[in-house]
Amino acid sequence: MTESLRAAATEALAAANLNDKVAITRRAQAQWRERTLSLRTPSDPPVPARPGRPDRPELVPPRMLKKRSLNTVRGRIALMHALAHIELNAIDLALDIVARFASMQIPKSFFDNWMQVADDEARHFTLLRDRLRSLDADYGDLPAHDGLWQAAMDTRGDLVARLAVVPLVLEARGLDVTPGLAAKLRSFGDEETAAILDVIYNDEKTHVAVGAKWFRFFCVRQGVNAADRFRTLVRDHFHGQIKPPFNDRARSAAGLTPLFYRSLSSAAMSR
């Protein structure tokens, strides 16, 4: 029997069978919510350097991934596969932030928040995988890229950097693009997939808010300006582009105001 949240999160993170990963994640969230797990024990296993994964999908450089039109079933399958891959990585990123930083002196509400995020991401992955299966496809049928996990490796020694890059850059990007994708899917008559994206979008707003809350908490603890610290950490640890257009309203409602990211955008940098 797993006795600690750190051990349960590590077990889920290491699981290569994706049904097991989802089940362990959701069970750990329920046990932690009920406080039937301790936070950590001396016998907890080490956090793996990489998450457990099945043999498929093949991981390739992003430039090798084909872009397909959403007005075909094949194109929509490709989109859902890409989104399922993002959500799978999001499960592991949330589990990793719990397991990797459980030794720090952090309020337990931090782990409440991130286990809820992990549970949400597990639910999103399941919704997308079920939708793929309804179209005679499955996760793993198409290639995917490994760039998202690189964010975990780049910030594995710095919790504040992890908060800056994962929820406040990567997940915030979902606030920018998801409403437009849902609208396109509806224009092609795919209400079922669009409804899944609506669920993901509404949860993403909460996830970005969790990231912003804890990022500000640690900046206050360190006595630094949050927006200034964010920009420095993103420049140091994020290797992609911060690209407009931005959903400023949704970002601001989550606590991520334009002061944080506007000067980092590719448009601002090119002036």
C-alpha positions as CSV (number, residue, x, y, z in Angstrom):
1,M,0.0,0.0,0.0
2,T,1.3,3.5,-0.9
3,E,1.5,5.5,2.3
4,S,2.5,8.9,1.0
5,L,1.4,11.4,-1.7
6,R,5.0,11.6,-3.0
7,A,5.2,7.8,-3.5
8,A,1.8,7.7,-5.2
9,A,2.7,10.6,-7.5
10,T,6.0,8.9,-8.3
11,E,4.2,5.6,-9.0
12,A,1.8,7.3,-11.4
13,L,4.6,9.3,-13.0
14,A,6.6,6.0,-13.7
15,A,3.6,4.1,-15.0
16,A,4.1,3.1,-18.7
17,N,0.6,1.8,-19.0
18,L,-1.6,4.8,-19.6
19,N,-4.7,3.3,-18.1
20,D,-2.7,2.6,-14.9
21,K,-1.2,6.2,-15.0
22,V,-4.7,7.7,-15.1
23,A,-6.1,5.3,-12.4
24,I,-3.2,5.8,-10.0
25,T,-3.3,9.6,-10.5
26,R,-7.1,9.8,-9.8
27,R,-6.8,7.5,-6.8
28,A,-4.0,9.5,-5.3
29,Q,-5.9,12.7,-5.7
30,A,-8.9,11.1,-3.9
31,Q,-6.8,9.7,-1.1
32,W,-4.9,13.0,-0.7
33,R,-8.1,15.0,-0.6
34,E,-9.4,12.7,2.2
35,R,-6.0,13.0,4.0
36,T,-5.5,9.2,4.1
37,L,-2.0,9.7,2.7
38,S,0.9,11.5,4.4
39,L,2.8,14.0,2.3
40,R,6.1,12.0,2.3
41,T,8.0,9.3,4.1
42,P,11.7,8.4,4.3
43,S,11.1,5.3,2.2
44,D,9.6,7.0,-0.8
45,P,11.1,5.9,-4.1
46,P,13.2,8.4,-6.2
47,V,11.4,10.6,-8.7
48,P,12.2,9.2,-12.2
49,A,14.1,11.4,-14.7
50,R,11.4,10.7,-17.3
51,P,7.8,9.6,-17.1
52,G,6.7,6.1,-18.0
53,R,5.5,5.8,-21.6
54,P,4.2,3.0,-23.9
55,D,6.1,2.1,-27.0
56,R,4.0,4.4,-29.1
57,P,3.7,7.1,-30.2
58,E,7.0,7.6,-32.0
59,L,8.6,10.8,-30.8
60,V,10.0,13.0,-33.5
61,P,11.2,16.6,-33.9
62,P,8.3,19.1,-34.1
63,R,9.2,20.0,-37.7
64,M,8.4,16.4,-38.8
65,L,4.8,16.6,-37.6
66,K,2.4,17.2,-40.5
67,K,-0.3,19.9,-40.4
68,R,-3.7,18.8,-41.5
69,S,-6.9,20.6,-42.2
70,L,-9.7,20.4,-39.6
71,N,-12.3,20.0,-42.3
72,T,-11.4,16.3,-42.7
73,V,-11.8,13.5,-40.2
74,R,-8.1,12.7,-40.5
75,G,-7.3,16.3,-39.7
76,R,-9.4,16.3,-36.6
77,I,-7.9,13.0,-35.5
78,A,-4.5,14.5,-35.8
79,L,-5.6,17.5,-33.7
80,M,-7.1,15.3,-31.0
81,H,-4.0,13.1,-31.0
82,A,-1.8,16.2,-30.5
83,L,-4.0,17.5,-27.7
84,A,-4.1,14.1,-26.0
85,H,-0.3,14.1,-26.1
86,I,-0.3,17.6,-24.5
87,E,-2.7,16.4,-21.8
88,L,-0.6,13.3,-21.1
89,N,2.4,15.4,-20.6
90,A,0.3,17.7,-18.4
91,I,-0.6,14.8,-16.1
92,D,3.1,14.0,-15.7
93,L,4.1,17.7,-15.2
94,A,1.6,18.0,-12.4
95,L,2.7,14.8,-10.8
96,D,6.3,15.8,-11.1
97,I,5.8,19.1,-9.4
98,V,4.2,17.2,-6.5
99,A,6.7,14.4,-6.2
100,R,9.9,16.5,-6.9
101,F,9.2,19.3,-4.5
102,A,7.4,17.5,-1.7
103,S,10.5,17.9,0.5
104,M,10.2,21.7,0.5
105,Q,8.5,23.6,3.3
106,I,5.4,24.4,1.4
107,P,1.8,24.7,2.6
108,K,-0.3,21.5,2.0
109,S,-2.7,23.6,0.0
110,F,0.0,23.7,-2.7
111,F,-0.3,19.9,-3.1
112,D,-4.1,20.1,-2.9
113,N,-4.0,22.4,-5.9
114,W,-1.5,20.4,-8.0
115,M,-3.2,17.1,-7.4
116,Q,-6.4,18.6,-8.6
117,V,-4.6,19.8,-11.7
118,A,-3.2,16.3,-12.2
119,D,-6.7,14.8,-11.8
120,D,-8.1,17.3,-14.3
121,E,-5.4,16.5,-16.8
122,A,-6.1,12.8,-16.4
123,R,-9.8,13.4,-17.1
124,H,-8.9,15.5,-20.2
125,F,-6.6,12.8,-21.6
126,T,-9.4,10.2,-21.1
127,L,-12.0,12.4,-22.8
128,L,-9.7,12.9,-25.8
129,R,-8.7,9.2,-26.0
130,D,-12.3,8.1,-25.9
131,R,-13.1,10.5,-28.7
132,L,-10.2,9.2,-30.8
133,R,-11.5,5.6,-30.2
134,S,-15.0,6.6,-31.3
135,L,-13.4,7.5,-34.7
136,D,-11.5,4.2,-34.9
137,A,-8.2,5.8,-33.9
138,D,-6.2,5.8,-30.6
139,Y,-3.4,7.6,-28.9
140,G,-0.1,6.3,-30.2
141,D,-1.3,6.0,-33.8
142,L,0.5,9.1,-34.9
143,P,3.9,10.5,-34.1
144,A,4.4,13.2,-31.4
145,H,7.2,15.4,-30.1
146,D,9.0,15.5,-26.8
147,G,9.3,19.2,-26.3
148,L,6.9,19.5,-23.4
149,W,8.9,17.3,-21.1
150,Q,12.0,19.3,-21.8
151,A,10.4,22.1,-19.7
152,A,10.4,19.7,-16.7
153,M,14.1,18.9,-17.2
154,D,15.0,22.5,-17.6
155,T,13.3,23.5,-14.3
156,R,13.8,20.4,-12.2
157,G,16.0,22.3,-9.7
158,D,13.9,25.4,-9.4
159,L,10.3,25.3,-8.3
160,V,9.7,29.0,-9.1
161,A,11.1,28.5,-12.6
162,R,8.8,25.5,-13.1
163,L,5.8,27.6,-12.1
164,A,6.8,30.3,-14.6
165,V,7.4,28.0,-17.5
166,V,4.7,25.3,-17.2
167,P,1.4,26.9,-16.0
168,L,2.3,30.5,-16.9
169,V,3.8,29.9,-20.4
170,L,2.7,26.5,-21.7
171,E,-0.7,26.2,-20.1
172,A,-1.5,29.9,-20.6
173,R,-1.0,29.3,-24.4
174,G,-4.0,27.0,-24.2
175,L,-6.1,30.0,-23.1
176,D,-5.0,31.8,-26.3
177,V,-5.7,29.0,-28.8
178,T,-8.4,26.7,-27.5
179,P,-11.4,28.9,-28.0
180,G,-10.5,29.4,-31.7
181,L,-10.0,25.6,-32.2
182,A,-13.4,24.9,-30.6
183,A,-15.0,27.5,-32.9
184,K,-13.4,25.9,-36.0
185,L,-14.5,22.4,-35.0
186,R,-18.1,23.7,-34.6
187,S,-17.9,25.3,-38.0
188,F,-17.1,21.8,-39.5
189,G,-19.9,20.2,-37.5
190,D,-17.8,18.5,-34.8
191,E,-19.7,19.5,-31.8
192,E,-18.6,16.5,-29.7
193,T,-14.9,17.4,-29.9
194,A,-15.6,21.1,-29.5
195,A,-17.4,20.3,-26.2
196,I,-14.3,18.5,-25.0
197,L,-12.2,21.6,-25.8
198,D,-14.7,23.7,-23.8
199,V,-14.1,21.5,-20.8
200,I,-10.4,21.8,-21.2
201,Y,-10.5,25.5,-21.7
202,N,-12.5,26.1,-18.5
203,D,-10.2,24.0,-16.5
204,E,-7.1,25.6,-18.0
205,K,-8.2,28.9,-16.6
206,T,-8.2,27.4,-13.1
207,H,-4.8,25.8,-13.7
208,V,-3.2,29.1,-14.8
209,A,-4.7,30.8,-11.8
210,V,-3.1,28.1,-9.6
211,G,0.2,28.7,-11.2
212,A,-0.1,32.5,-10.8
213,K,-1.2,32.2,-7.2
214,W,1.8,30.1,-6.2
215,F,4.3,32.0,-8.4
216,R,3.3,35.2,-6.6
217,F,3.4,33.4,-3.2
218,F,7.1,32.4,-3.7
219,C,8.0,35.8,-5.1
220,V,6.6,37.5,-2.0
221,R,8.5,34.9,0.2
222,Q,11.7,35.8,-1.7
223,G,11.0,39.6,-1.6
224,V,11.1,40.0,-5.4
225,N,8.8,41.6,-8.0
226,A,6.7,38.9,-9.5
227,A,6.5,40.3,-13.1
228,D,10.2,41.1,-13.2
229,R,11.1,37.6,-11.8
230,F,8.8,36.0,-14.4
231,R,10.5,37.6,-17.3
232,T,13.9,36.7,-16.1
233,L,13.0,33.1,-15.5
234,V,11.3,32.7,-18.9
235,R,14.3,34.2,-20.7
236,D,16.6,31.7,-18.8
237,H,14.5,28.6,-19.0
238,F,12.0,28.7,-21.9
239,H,13.4,27.9,-25.3
240,G,10.4,28.6,-27.4
241,Q,8.6,31.7,-28.5
242,I,6.0,33.7,-26.6
243,K,3.7,34.4,-29.5
244,P,0.6,36.6,-29.9
245,P,-2.3,36.8,-30.2
246,F,-3.0,36.6,-26.5
247,N,-6.3,36.1,-24.7
248,D,-5.6,39.0,-22.4
249,R,-9.0,38.8,-20.7
250,A,-8.7,35.1,-19.7
251,R,-5.1,35.5,-18.7
252,S,-5.8,38.5,-16.6
253,A,-8.7,36.8,-14.9
254,A,-6.3,34.1,-13.9
255,G,-3.8,36.6,-12.5
256,L,-1.4,36.7,-15.4
257,T,-1.6,40.3,-16.5
258,P,0.0,41.7,-19.8
259,L,2.8,43.2,-17.7
260,F,4.2,39.7,-17.2
261,Y,4.4,38.6,-20.8
262,R,3.9,41.4,-23.4
263,S,7.6,42.4,-23.5
264,L,8.6,38.8,-24.0
265,S,6.4,38.2,-27.1
266,S,8.0,37.6,-30.5
267,A,6.2,40.7,-31.8
268,A,7.8,42.9,-29.0
269,M,11.2,41.3,-29.5
270,S,11.2,42.1,-33.2
271,R,10.6,45.8,-32.8
